Amino acid sequence: MSKGLEHEFAGIVTGASTGIGRGLAVKLAAEHKARLVINARSQSTLAETAALVEAKGGKCIPVVGDIADPDIRRQMVESCVTSFGGVSLLVNNAGLARPGRISNLTTDIWRQVFEVNFFACLDSIYQVFPHFVKQGHGKIVNISSVAGKIAFPGSVCYSSSKFALTAMSNGMAAEFAGQNIDVLTVCPGWVRTEFFEKNDVIDAKNPTLIAQEKSARGWLMKNILSISTDQAVDQIEKALMNGGSHELIMTAPGKLIERLQGVAPGLVRALNRRIPIEALDSSRR
């Protein structure tokens, strides 16, 4: 088991233009003066994150590009090692969702989702692993999902990719335990970020927008069913500081369904089959 984060460590954060990725990069700069290589597809928003990191006392190198591109992944690791002298943290945060019924999706869409949500994470780990072994320590944060613990109709493609990531992450945590490499598996439920809008979730089912409503539904979403980006980031940073490998289940509904799945999987399956798919399919049809 490795210890918590060191001051002024060097790391990589993907999907850092908004949401959890941006929030965590800024938090690591503010609390640890982190030296970071950050990635996203949007040059303008990634530049905003870089400015925030620098303003909080960190150092930052933005790498613009699609995380599904192997050259981008290699560039991130090479930049971190060359510019900062090493790499001790990898945050696999970039994610892609393609909501919709299975009958409305193609196998090409499935491959695209798995490329971002699973294979990019796997390859990035292979990229940093030799450096972790050589220096005798390292930390990996894999941002999975509660959807990687239970799959609902209307999001089977996304859930499948996150199930794969969760299994890989937890398995690696066990296998790397004797090598001083921590693996943090993060399974958020609804976190109020730009993720839903960016992934084409309809406004009526976007929890970030619902939480802004001046209604009972809005209050429930904001205070019970979801958490803010800052709340998610604080939990992740705290787990990193505590050291060791952990699985974090976030939000009250996420924790409830995960526990219920563990003690009464038959009941969860029965309930899942009875929910109308119209209530769960959030794609723009």
Buried (B, 14 or more C-beta within 10 A) or exposed (E): EBEBBEEEBBBBBBBBBBBBBBBBBBBBBBBBBBBBBBBBBEEEBBBBBBEBBEEBEBBBBBBBBBBBEEEBBEBBBBBBBEEBEBBBBBBBBBBBBBBBBEEEBEEEBBEBBBBBBBBBBBBBBEBBBEBBBEEEBBBBBBBBBBBBBBBBBBBBBBBBBBBBBBBBBBEBBEEBBEBBBBBBBBBBBBBBBBBBBBBEBBEEBBBBBBBEEEEEEBEBBBEEBBBBBBBBBBBBBEBBEBBBBBBBBBBBBBBEBBEBBEEEEEEBEEEBEEEEEEEBBBBEE
